[in-house]
């Protein structure tokens, strides 16, 4: 995932998500052809039938998302993000 700042990169890396630092990538790159993505998914174990969900958190005012302690308490979850 490409992040806009070091804070986001650090947070995502702590969750095991590979990151690179960069900005506004939607406007600055040419995508690979569809077969490139299909091959990457197959190499990761995709069966070519299961739907794939892609998330692109880009809203600069809500990312990186920080959970409030009250959200953890209401869900009975003592983990902190």
N, CA, C and O atoms as CSV, one atom per row, in Angstrom:
chain,resi,resn,atom,element,x,y,z
A,1,UNK,N,N,0.842,-1.147,0.000
A,1,UNK,CA,C,0.000,0.000,0.000
A,1,UNK,C,C,0.898,1.224,0.000
A,1,UNK,O,O,1.926,1.251,0.677
A,2,UNK,N,N,0.513,2.216,-0.748
A,2,UNK,CA,C,1.267,3.459,-0.787
A,2,UNK,C,C,0.617,4.439,0.178
A,2,UNK,O,O,-0.583,4.702,0.097
A,3,UNK,N,N,1.418,4.974,1.091
A,3,UNK,CA,C,0.914,5.904,2.093
A,3,UNK,C,C,1.433,7.306,1.822
A,3,UNK,O,O,2.457,7.485,1.163
A,4,UNK,N,N,0.717,8.297,2.337
A,4,UNK,CA,C,1.107,9.690,2.128
A,4,UNK,C,C,2.079,10.198,3.174
A,4,UNK,O,O,2.768,11.191,2.941
A,5,UNK,N,N,2.151,9.541,4.324
A,5,UNK,CA,C,3.046,10.035,5.367
A,5,UNK,C,C,3.621,8.879,6.166
A,5,UNK,O,O,3.137,7.749,6.100
A,6,UNK,N,N,4.657,9.186,6.916
A,6,UNK,CA,C,5.367,8.165,7.681
A,6,UNK,C,C,4.492,7.587,8.789
A,6,UNK,O,O,4.614,6.406,9.114
A,7,UNK,N,N,3.609,8.403,9.377
A,7,UNK,CA,C,2.724,7.904,10.436
A,7,UNK,C,C,1.826,6.785,9.902
A,7,UNK,O,O,1.681,5.745,10.545
A,8,UNK,N,N,1.226,6.993,8.734
A,8,UNK,CA,C,0.378,5.965,8.136
A,8,UNK,C,C,1.196,4.728,7.791
A,8,UNK,O,O,0.754,3.597,7.994
A,9,UNK,N,N,2.384,4.959,7.269
A,9,UNK,CA,C,3.250,3.836,6.901
A,9,UNK,C,C,3.606,3.003,8.124
A,9,UNK,O,O,3.573,1.774,8.071
A,10,UNK,N,N,3.948,3.667,9.227
A,10,UNK,CA,C,4.299,2.968,10.463
A,10,UNK,C,C,3.116,2.173,10.999
A,10,UNK,O,O,3.266,1.020,11.403
A,11,UNK,N,N,1.928,2.799,11.000
A,11,UNK,CA,C,0.734,2.120,11.507
A,11,UNK,C,C,0.411,0.874,10.691
A,11,UNK,O,O,0.192,-0.198,11.255
A,12,UNK,N,N,0.380,1.008,9.372
A,12,UNK,CA,C,0.061,-0.136,8.522
A,12,UNK,C,C,1.124,-1.220,8.620
A,12,UNK,O,O,0.800,-2.408,8.629
A,13,UNK,N,N,2.387,-0.822,8.693
A,13,UNK,CA,C,3.474,-1.800,8.830
A,13,UNK,C,C,3.321,-2.591,10.119
A,13,UNK,O,O,3.618,-3.785,10.150
A,14,UNK,N,N,2.855,-1.934,11.195
A,14,UNK,CA,C,2.665,-2.637,12.468
A,14,UNK,C,C,1.543,-3.667,12.384
A,14,UNK,O,O,1.476,-4.586,13.200
A,15,UNK,N,N,0.658,-3.512,11.393
A,15,UNK,CA,C,-0.425,-4.459,11.174
A,15,UNK,C,C,-0.050,-5.537,10.165
A,15,UNK,O,O,-0.875,-6.373,9.798
A,16,UNK,N,N,1.219,-5.508,9.715
A,16,UNK,CA,C,1.692,-6.514,8.776
A,16,UNK,C,C,1.381,-6.199,7.325
A,16,UNK,O,O,1.459,-7.082,6.471
A,17,UNK,N,N,1.026,-4.946,7.031
A,17,UNK,CA,C,0.693,-4.554,5.666
A,17,UNK,C,C,1.913,-3.887,5.033
A,17,UNK,O,O,2.381,-2.867,5.539
A,18,UNK,N,N,2.434,-4.438,3.942
A,18,UNK,CA,C,3.593,-3.823,3.284
A,18,UNK,C,C,3.235,-2.427,2.760
A,18,UNK,O,O,2.150,-2.223,2.215
A,19,UNK,N,N,4.139,-1.483,2.927
A,19,UNK,CA,C,3.860,-0.102,2.510
A,19,UNK,C,C,5.046,0.509,1.780
A,19,UNK,O,O,6.183,0.051,1.887
A,20,UNK,N,N,4.733,1.564,1.034
A,20,UNK,CA,C,5.735,2.424,0.422
A,20,UNK,C,C,5.261,3.854,0.620
A,20,UNK,O,O,4.057,4.101,0.694
A,21,UNK,N,N,6.174,4.783,0.706
A,21,UNK,CA,C,5.835,6.183,0.894
A,21,UNK,C,C,5.649,6.859,-0.460
A,21,UNK,O,O,6.490,6.709,-1.346
A,22,UNK,N,N,4.569,7.594,-0.625
A,22,UNK,CA,C,4.295,8.298,-1.870
A,22,UNK,C,C,3.060,9.171,-1.724
A,22,UNK,O,O,2.488,9.246,-0.637
A,23,UNK,N,N,2.632,9.837,-2.805
A,23,UNK,CA,C,1.448,10.684,-2.739
A,23,UNK,C,C,0.667,10.643,-4.035
A,23,UNK,O,O,1.228,10.390,-5.102
A,24,UNK,N,N,-0.639,10.895,-3.941
A,24,UNK,CA,C,-1.538,11.067,-5.083
A,24,UNK,C,C,-1.283,10.092,-6.222
A,24,UNK,O,O,-1.189,10.490,-7.383
A,25,UNK,N,N,-1.174,8.835,-5.888
A,25,UNK,CA,C,-0.839,7.832,-6.902
A,25,UNK,C,C,-1.932,7.637,-7.939
A,25,UNK,O,O,-1.652,7.182,-9.048
A,26,UNK,N,N,-3.168,7.972,-7.603
A,26,UNK,CA,C,-4.251,7.786,-8.567
A,26,UNK,C,C,-4.044,8.656,-9.806
A,26,UNK,O,O,-4.570,8.353,-10.877
A,27,UNK,N,N,-3.304,9.701,-9.661
A,27,UNK,CA,C,-3.116,10.636,-10.771
A,27,UNK,C,C,-1.757,10.509,-11.435
A,27,UNK,O,O,-1.494,11.183,-12.430
A,28,UNK,N,N,-0.884,9.654,-10.901
A,28,UNK,CA,C,0.501,9.689,-11.387
A,28,UNK,C,C,1.046,8.372,-11.911
A,28,UNK,O,O,2.256,8.260,-12.105
A,29,UNK,N,N,0.212,7.376,-12.146
A,29,UNK,CA,C,0.784,6.128,-12.628
A,29,UNK,C,C,-0.094,5.498,-13.702
A,29,UNK,O,O,-1.295,5.753,-13.788
A,30,UNK,N,N,0.548,4.671,-14.512
A,30,UNK,CA,C,-0.154,3.871,-15.509
A,30,UNK,C,C,-0.299,2.473,-14.934
A,30,UNK,O,O,0.703,1.864,-14.560
A,31,UNK,N,N,-1.508,1.946,-14.850
A,31,UNK,CA,C,-1.678,0.613,-14.267
A,31,UNK,C,C,-1.146,-0.484,-15.186
A,31,UNK,O,O,-1.073,-0.322,-16.404
A,32,UNK,N,N,-0.778,-1.602,-14.567
A,32,UNK,CA,C,-0.412,-2.787,-15.337
A,32,UNK,C,C,-1.675,-3.335,-16.000
A,32,UNK,O,O,-2.784,-3.010,-15.574
A,33,UNK,N,N,-1.524,-4.150,-17.023
A,33,UNK,CA,C,-2.700,-4.769,-17.644
A,33,UNK,C,C,-3.378,-5.737,-16.663
A,33,UNK,O,O,-2.739,-6.194,-15.714
A,34,UNK,N,N,-4.665,-6.056,-16.880
A,34,UNK,CA,C,-5.401,-6.936,-15.965
A,34,UNK,C,C,-4.703,-8.273,-15.693
A,34,UNK,O,O,-4.787,-8.788,-14.578
A,35,UNK,N,N,-4.026,-8.834,-16.674
A,35,UNK,CA,C,-3.371,-10.128,-16.465
A,35,UNK,C,C,-2.307,-10.056,-15.373
A,35,UNK,O,O,-2.076,-11.044,-14.676
A,36,UNK,N,N,-1.666,-8.918,-15.216
A,36,UNK,CA,C,-0.666,-8.754,-14.159
A,36,UNK,C,C,-1.315,-8.966,-12.790
A,36,UNK,O,O,-0.779,-9.685,-11.946
A,37,UNK,N,N,-2.465,-8.339,-12.577
A,37,UNK,CA,C,-3.179,-8.494,-11.312
A,37,UNK,C,C,-3.693,-9.902,-11.110
A,37,UNK,O,O,-3.611,-10.446,-10.009
A,38,UNK,N,N,-4.223,-10.497,-12.169
A,38,UNK,CA,C,-4.707,-11.879,-12.064
A,38,UNK,C,C,-3.576,-12.833,-11.661
A,38,UNK,O,O,-3.757,-13.713,-10.819
A,39,UNK,N,N,-2.410,-12.639,-12.281
A,39,UNK,CA,C,-1.270,-13.504,-11.956
A,39,UNK,C,C,-0.848,-13.293,-10.502
A,39,UNK,O,O,-0.574,-14.264,-9.797
A,40,UNK,N,N,-0.793,-12.049,-10.046
A,40,UNK,CA,C,-0.405,-11.779,-8.659
A,40,UNK,C,C,-1.387,-12.436,-7.690
A,40,UNK,O,O,-0.978,-12.994,-6.672
A,41,UNK,N,N,-2.676,-12.370,-8.004
A,41,UNK,CA,C,-3.688,-12.998,-7.146
A,41,UNK,C,C,-3.576,-14.527,-7.180
A,41,UNK,O,O,-3.676,-15.184,-6.144
A,42,UNK,N,N,-3.368,-15.083,-8.368
A,42,UNK,CA,C,-3.207,-16.543,-8.476
A,42,UNK,C,C,-1.986,-17.001,-7.682
A,42,UNK,O,O,-2.034,-18.008,-6.975
A,43,UNK,N,N,-0.883,-16.242,-7.809
A,43,UNK,CA,C,0.348,-16.587,-7.078
A,43,UNK,C,C,0.117,-16.549,-5.564
A,43,UNK,O,O,0.802,-17.241,-4.812
A,44,UNK,N,N,-0.852,-15.739,-5.121
A,44,UNK,CA,C,-1.176,-15.645,-3.694
A,44,UNK,C,C,-2.226,-16.671,-3.274
A,44,UNK,O,O,-2.633,-16.698,-2.113
A,45,UNK,N,N,-2.670,-17.519,-4.212
A,45,UNK,CA,C,-3.601,-18.577,-3.877
A,45,UNK,C,C,-5.041,-18.361,-4.314
A,45,UNK,O,O,-5.915,-19.149,-3.951
A,46,UNK,N,N,-5.307,-17.324,-5.075
A,46,UNK,CA,C,-6.663,-17.035,-5.541
A,46,UNK,C,C,-7.118,-18.105,-6.523
A,46,UNK,O,O,-6.339,-18.543,-7.369
A,47,UNK,N,N,-8.379,-18.532,-6.416
A,47,UNK,CA,C,-8.909,-19.601,-7.278
A,47,UNK,C,C,-9.567,-19.079,-8.557
A,47,UNK,O,O,-10.166,-19.860,-9.296
A,48,UNK,N,N,-9.471,-17.802,-8.826
A,48,UNK,CA,C,-10.040,-17.141,-10.005
A,48,UNK,C,C,-11.566,-17.126,-10.009
A,48,UNK,O,O,-12.176,-16.735,-11.004
A,49,UNK,N,N,-12.186,-17.544,-8.913
A,49,UNK,CA,C,-13.644,-17.518,-8.809
A,49,UNK,C,C,-14.125,-16.701,-7.616
A,49,UNK,O,O,-15.153,-16.027,-7.693
A,50,UNK,N,N,-13.390,-16.761,-6.524
A,50,UNK,CA,C,-13.773,-16.035,-5.318
A,50,UNK,C,C,-13.681,-14.537,-5.571
A,50,UNK,O,O,-12.662,-14.061,-6.070
A,51,UNK,N,N,-14.740,-13.776,-5.232
A,51,UNK,CA,C,-14.671,-12.319,-5.418
A,51,UNK,C,C,-13.529,-11.717,-4.586
A,51,UNK,O,O,-13.189,-12.224,-3.517
A,52,UNK,N,N,-12.960,-10.649,-5.089
A,52,UNK,CA,C,-11.861,-9.963,-4.422
A,52,UNK,C,C,-12.356,-8.586,-3.988
A,52,UNK,O,O,-12.924,-7.843,-4.789
A,53,UNK,N,N,-12.140,-8.254,-2.733
A,53,UNK,CA,C,-12.504,-6.944,-2.197
A,53,UNK,C,C,-11.250,-6.105,-2.084
A,53,UNK,O,O,-10.261,-6.540,-1.493
A,54,UNK,N,N,-11.279,-4.907,-2.645
A,54,UNK,CA,C,-10.139,-4.000,-2.584
A,54,UNK,C,C,-10.570,-2.750,-1.835
A,54,UNK,O,O,-11.605,-2.163,-2.149
A,55,UNK,N,N,-9.787,-2.341,-0.849
A,55,UNK,CA,C,-10.066,-1.132,-0.078
A,55,UNK,C,C,-8.981,-0.103,-0.351
A,55,UNK,O,O,-7.793,-0.427,-0.378
A,56,UNK,N,N,-9.393,1.112,-0.550
A,56,UNK,CA,C,-8.443,2.196,-0.788
A,56,UNK,C,C,-8.745,3.345,0.169
A,56,UNK,O,O,-9.446,4.287,-0.201
A,57,UNK,N,N,-8.224,3.279,1.398
A,57,UNK,CA,C,-8.496,4.351,2.354
A,57,UNK,C,C,-7.713,5.599,1.979
A,57,UNK,O,O,-6.494,5.640,2.141
A,58,UNK,N,N,-8.403,6.611,1.481
A,58,UNK,CA,C,-7.691,7.793,1.000
A,58,UNK,C,C,-8.172,9.098,1.609
A,58,UNK,O,O,-7.588,10.146,1.336
A,59,UNK,N,N,-9.220,9.067,2.427
A,59,UNK,CA,C,-9.739,10.319,2.980
A,59,UNK,C,C,-8.718,10.880,3.970
A,59,UNK,O,O,-8.505,10.288,5.028
A,60,UNK,N,N,-8.081,12.013,3.648
A,60,UNK,CA,C,-6.982,12.506,4.487
A,60,UNK,C,C,-7.411,12.947,5.880
A,60,UNK,O,O,-6.559,13.111,6.753
A,61,UNK,N,N,-8.703,13.144,6.112
A,61,UNK,CA,C,-9.139,13.613,7.418
A,61,UNK,C,C,-9.537,12.479,8.345
A,61,UNK,O,O,-9.772,12.720,9.529
A,62,UNK,N,N,-9.621,11.247,7.850
A,62,UNK,CA,C,-9.988,10.127,8.703
A,62,UNK,C,C,-8.968,8.989,8.647
A,62,UNK,O,O,-9.202,7.944,9.254
A,63,UNK,N,N,-7.869,9.150,7.956
A,63,UNK,CA,C,-6.862,8.113,7.871
A,63,UNK,C,C,-5.526,8.689,8.261
A,63,UNK,O,O,-5.184,9.753,7.744
A,64,UNK,N,N,-4.748,8.089,9.120
A,64,UNK,CA,C,-5.016,6.780,9.681
A,64,UNK,C,C,-6.105,6.833,10.741
A,64,UNK,O,O,-6.168,7.764,11.543
A,65,UNK,N,N,-6.947,5.833,10.730
A,65,UNK,CA,C,-8.073,5.727,11.661
A,65,UNK,C,C,-7.553,5.341,13.023
A,65,UNK,O,O,-6.761,4.407,13.151
A,66,UNK,N,N,-7.993,6.054,14.043
A,66,UNK,CA,C,-7.622,5.721,15.416
A,66,UNK,C,C,-8.892,5.353,16.171
A,66,UNK,O,O,-9.826,6.150,16.261
A,67,UNK,N,N,-8.919,4.146,16.709
A,67,UNK,CA,C,-10.080,3.711,17.482
A,67,UNK,C,C,-10.121,4.450,18.815
A,67,UNK,O,O,-9.088,4.704,19.433
A,68,UNK,N,N,-11.310,4.782,19.236
A,68,UNK,CA,C,-11.504,5.390,20.542
A,68,UNK,C,C,-11.618,4.285,21.593
A,68,UNK,O,O,-12.167,3.222,21.302
A,69,UNK,N,N,-11.115,4.511,22.797
A,69,UNK,CA,C,-11.254,3.494,23.848
A,69,UNK,C,C,-12.714,3.086,24.073
A,69,UNK,O,O,-12.993,1.927,24.380
A,70,UNK,N,N,-13.639,4.029,23.924
A,70,UNK,CA,C,-15.055,3.706,24.130
A,70,UNK,C,C,-15.554,2.686,23.103
A,70,UNK,O,O,-16.446,1.895,23.409
A,71,UNK,N,N,-14.992,2.691,21.893
A,71,UNK,CA,C,-15.383,1.704,20.891
A,71,UNK,C,C,-14.942,0.307,21.327
A,71,UNK,O,O,-15.676,-0.664,21.148
A,72,UNK,N,N,-13.755,0.213,21.894
A,72,UNK,CA,C,-13.270,-1.084,22.374
A,72,UNK,C,C,-14.137,-1.592,23.518
A,72,UNK,O,O,-14.499,-2.768,23.550
A,73,UNK,N,N,-14.468,-0.717,24.448
A,73,UNK,CA,C,-15.250,-1.107,25.617
A,73,UNK,C,C,-16.630,-1.573,25.190
A,73,UNK,O,O,-17.122,-2.589,25.681
A,74,UNK,N,N,-17.271,-0.829,24.264
A,74,UNK,CA,C,-18.623,-1.196,23.853
A,74,UNK,C,C,-18.662,-2.533,23.121
A,74,UNK,O,O,-19.703,-3.190,23.082
A,75,UNK,N,N,-17.548,-2.934,22.547
A,75,UNK,CA,C,-17.489,-4.218,21.831
A,75,UNK,C,C,-16.841,-5.322,22.657
A,75,UNK,O,O,-16.711,-6.459,22.202
A,76,UNK,N,N,-16.436,-4.976,23.874
A,76,UNK,CA,C,-15.759,-5.961,24.705
A,76,UNK,C,C,-14.383,-6.316,24.186
A,76,UNK,O,O,-13.886,-7.413,24.444
A,77,UNK,N,N,-13.770,-5.416,23.466
A,77,UNK,CA,C,-12.476,-5.655,22.827
A,77,UNK,C,C,-11.439,-4.796,23.539
A,77,UNK,O,O,-11.570,-3.573,23.587
A,78,UNK,N,N,-10.412,-5.430,24.088
A,78,UNK,CA,C,-9.391,-4.638,24.800
A,78,UNK,C,C,-8.159,-4.367,23.951
A,78,UNK,O,O,-7.167,-3.842,24.457
A,79,UNK,N,N,-8.204,-4.717,22.666
A,79,UNK,CA,C,-7.082,-4.409,21.770
A,79,UNK,C,C,-7.076,-2.926,21.455
A,79,UNK,O,O,-8.125,-2.283,21.452
A,80,UNK,N,N,-5.904,-2.385,21.191
A,80,UNK,CA,C,-5.774,-0.967,20.827
A,80,UNK,C,C,-5.153,-0.875,19.449
A,80,UNK,O,O,-4.175,-1.563,19.158
A,81,UNK,N,N,-5.709,-0.034,18.602
A,81,UNK,CA,C,-5.115,0.217,17.289
A,81,UNK,C,C,-4.579,1.614,17.260
A,81,UNK,O,O,-4.031,2.044,16.245
